[in-house]
Amino acid sequence: MEKNQKKYFSNFARRRVDVKNFIFKKVQKEVVENTHAKKLKNHAIVCGYGGFGKLIVENLKLHEIPHTIIIDNYDLFEQAIKNKENVIFGNPALRSILLEAGIKEAKVVLIGVHAPDQIELISHAISSITKDVKIIAKVNNKRTLEMMAAEGIDITQFVDMYEFASLQMSLQAIQYIKGTSKNYT
């Protein structure tokens, strides 16, 4: 790279960093002003508020389980605020965010994200803070479960989605064939 190109690239990179820092500071300020996180005890922490995370939250609400949601997507964070959720904006794999969510006082963490690497990072972050909280997560296959177990993650409460779905489908078929079920819509 020529000297002028390096200088241009360096200025471009610096401007990108400055813009990113500006945006981050603006978002951070708005988050501090808009965070709806109450301090809870004996509660659940839900990581993620996409379609799957929202279903988890709905089920917790049905059973009146106190919970805090950690969201790293600002659009979903705004949705959660509009829905009057107890929510924190941030990366759930960060110690500071988990502490803000009350990880030391929580009973369980439900990881509602899809990517195995994120599940692994979040699980390690939780385990580095406390061993007293149960981690429940979903994975897409036994191989992923085995890899996480090899990494030292307690997978006793993890759910293999294919195994679970096949079990549910089989149970529904059995109930339908035996006439013990009404409708599966």
Backbone torsions as a table, in degrees:
resi	resn	phi	psi	omega
1	MET	NA	134.9	179.4
2	GLU	-74.0	164.1	-176.8
3	LYS	-58.7	-46.0	179.9
4	ASN	-65.0	-38.0	178.4
5	GLN	-65.3	-41.7	178.4
6	LYS	-61.4	-43.7	-179.6
7	LYS	-62.9	-44.5	179.8
8	TYR	-62.9	-45.8	-179.3
9	PHE	-62.0	-43.2	179.4
10	SER	-61.0	-44.5	178.1
11	ASN	-64.6	-40.6	178.9
12	PHE	-62.3	-47.5	-179.9
13	ALA	-62.3	-42.0	179.3
14	ARG	-61.9	-43.4	179.4
15	ARG	-63.4	-40.3	178.4
16	ARG	-61.8	-43.0	178.7
17	VAL	-63.8	-43.8	178.6
18	ASP	-60.2	-43.2	179.4
19	VAL	-65.2	-44.2	178.5
20	LYS	-60.8	-44.1	178.9
21	ASN	-62.7	-40.4	178.2
22	PHE	-61.7	-48.4	-179.5
23	ILE	-63.0	-44.1	-179.7
24	PHE	-61.0	-44.8	179.9
25	LYS	-63.1	-40.0	179.0
26	LYS	-64.5	-47.4	178.7
27	VAL	-62.7	-44.3	-179.4
28	GLN	-59.7	-42.0	179.0
29	LYS	-63.2	-45.6	179.2
30	GLU	-63.4	-38.1	-179.1
31	VAL	-64.1	-46.0	179.3
32	VAL	-59.0	-38.5	179.9
33	GLU	-74.8	-25.3	-172.9
34	ASN	-112.5	0.1	-179.1
35	THR	-65.0	133.6	-178.8
36	HIS	-115.0	50.3	-175.8
37	ALA	-105.4	114.4	172.9
38	LYS	-90.7	148.7	175.6
39	LYS	-76.5	125.8	-177.6
40	LEU	-122.0	166.0	173.4
41	LYS	-134.2	150.3	-179.8
42	ASN	53.0	45.1	-174.1
43	HIS	-117.2	176.0	174.6
44	ALA	-104.2	146.6	171.7
45	ILE	-114.1	128.7	179.0
46	VAL	-110.0	124.3	177.9
47	CYS	-100.0	110.7	-180.0
48	GLY	109.6	144.3	-178.8
49	TYR	-140.3	30.3	171.9
50	GLY	-77.2	-160.8	-178.5
51	GLY	-56.8	-45.4	-178.9
52	PHE	-68.7	-45.1	178.5
53	GLY	-60.9	-39.4	177.9
54	LYS	-63.2	-38.8	176.9
55	LEU	-63.5	-41.1	176.7
56	ILE	-59.0	-48.0	-179.1
57	VAL	-60.9	-44.1	178.6
58	GLU	-58.2	-43.4	179.7
59	ASN	-66.1	-39.1	177.0
60	LEU	-63.1	-41.8	179.1
61	LYS	-62.9	-40.6	179.2
62	LEU	-56.5	-32.9	-178.6
63	HIS	-103.0	12.1	176.6
64	GLU	54.7	43.1	177.8
65	ILE	-91.2	121.4	178.0
66	PRO	-65.7	140.5	-175.6
67	HIS	-152.6	156.7	173.0
68	THR	-124.9	137.6	179.9
69	ILE	-107.7	135.0	173.8
70	ILE	-108.5	124.5	-176.2
71	ILE	-128.4	133.3	177.3
72	ASP	-109.3	10.6	176.8
73	ASN	-112.5	119.5	-172.4
74	TYR	-65.2	-36.0	178.2
75	ASP	-63.2	-43.5	178.3
76	LEU	-68.4	-34.0	176.0
77	PHE	-61.0	-44.9	178.3
78	GLU	-63.5	-39.3	175.8
79	GLN	-59.0	-45.5	-178.6
80	ALA	-62.6	-39.8	177.6
81	ILE	-62.8	-44.5	178.0
82	LYS	-61.1	-32.2	178.8
83	ASN	-84.9	6.4	177.9
84	LYS	58.8	40.8	178.3
85	GLU	-83.7	156.4	172.1
86	ASN	-84.0	101.7	-164.7
87	VAL	-137.1	148.7	175.6
88	ILE	-127.6	136.3	176.1
89	PHE	-93.3	125.4	176.4
90	GLY	160.4	175.7	-179.8
91	ASN	-82.8	118.7	-177.1
92	PRO	-69.0	-5.1	176.1
93	ALA	-90.5	0.0	179.3
94	LEU	-93.7	132.8	-180.0
95	ARG	-53.7	-46.5	-176.8
96	SER	-62.0	-37.2	-179.9
97	ILE	-70.8	-43.6	178.2
98	LEU	-62.2	-40.2	178.1
99	LEU	-65.2	-40.6	177.7
100	GLU	-62.2	-33.4	179.5
101	ALA	-78.2	-5.1	177.8
102	GLY	83.0	39.1	-177.0
103	ILE	-56.9	-35.2	-178.3
104	LYS	-71.8	-22.1	179.4
105	GLU	-100.9	-7.8	-176.6
106	ALA	-76.9	155.8	174.8
107	LYS	-95.3	-33.3	-172.5
108	VAL	-152.1	148.7	171.9
109	VAL	-120.7	126.2	176.6
110	LEU	-105.6	116.2	-178.0
111	ILE	-93.5	109.2	-176.7
112	GLY	-100.7	19.7	177.6
113	VAL	-92.8	162.0	-173.4
114	HIS	-96.9	-34.3	-171.4
115	ALA	-74.0	125.1	-179.7
116	PRO	-57.5	-35.7	179.9
117	ASP	-66.6	-35.7	176.7
118	GLN	-68.7	-41.4	178.1
119	ILE	-59.6	-43.1	179.8
120	GLU	-63.8	-46.5	179.4
121	LEU	-60.9	-45.7	-179.3
122	ILE	-63.5	-43.7	179.9
123	SER	-61.0	-44.0	178.4
124	HIS	-64.5	-40.7	179.9
125	ALA	-62.3	-44.0	178.9
126	ILE	-62.4	-48.5	-177.8
127	SER	-62.6	-28.8	178.9
128	SER	-73.3	-18.6	-179.9
129	ILE	-95.9	-46.5	-177.1
130	THR	-152.0	147.0	174.6
131	LYS	-103.1	-2.1	-174.3
132	ASP	-85.4	-8.9	-178.0
133	VAL	-101.4	138.9	176.9
134	LYS	-82.4	137.5	177.5
135	ILE	-108.4	123.8	177.3
136	ILE	-118.9	125.8	-179.1
137	ALA	-144.0	163.1	176.2
138	LYS	-111.0	144.3	174.5
139	VAL	-132.1	162.9	-174.2
140	ASN	-92.3	-9.9	179.9
141	ASN	-165.9	165.1	-178.9
142	LYS	-64.7	-33.2	180.0
143	ARG	-59.2	-43.7	178.0
144	THR	-62.9	-41.9	177.2
145	LEU	-59.3	-45.1	-179.8
146	GLU	-63.7	-40.7	178.5
147	MET	-63.7	-42.0	-180.0
148	MET	-67.3	-39.4	177.2
149	ALA	-62.3	-39.7	178.2
150	ALA	-64.8	-26.0	177.6
151	GLU	-82.3	0.0	177.9
152	GLY	90.4	12.8	179.7
153	ILE	-86.2	134.5	176.5
154	ASP	-74.2	107.6	-175.2
155	ILE	-101.9	13.1	-175.1
156	THR	-59.9	-27.4	-179.9
157	GLN	-105.7	9.3	179.0
158	PHE	-78.0	149.2	-177.2
159	VAL	-114.7	124.0	173.6
160	ASP	-81.9	111.5	-173.1
161	MET	-60.9	-39.0	-179.8
162	TYR	-67.9	-42.3	178.5
163	GLU	-64.0	-44.5	-179.7
164	PHE	-63.9	-46.9	-179.5
165	ALA	-63.0	-41.7	180.0
166	SER	-65.4	-38.4	177.0
167	LEU	-63.0	-47.8	-179.7
168	GLN	-61.5	-44.1	179.7
169	MET	-63.6	-41.8	178.8
170	SER	-63.4	-44.1	178.4
171	LEU	-61.6	-42.1	178.0
172	GLN	-63.3	-42.1	178.8
173	ALA	-63.0	-44.1	179.4
174	ILE	-60.5	-46.2	179.6
175	GLN	-63.9	-39.0	179.6
176	TYR	-66.2	-46.2	-178.8
177	ILE	-65.0	-39.4	-179.7
178	LYS	-81.7	-5.8	177.8
179	GLY	75.3	21.0	-178.7
180	THR	-97.3	4.0	-177.8
181	SER	-128.2	152.1	-176.8
182	LYS	-96.5	-61.7	-171.5
183	ASN	-150.4	139.7	179.3
184	TYR	-122.3	70.3	176.9
185	THR	-110.2	NA	NA
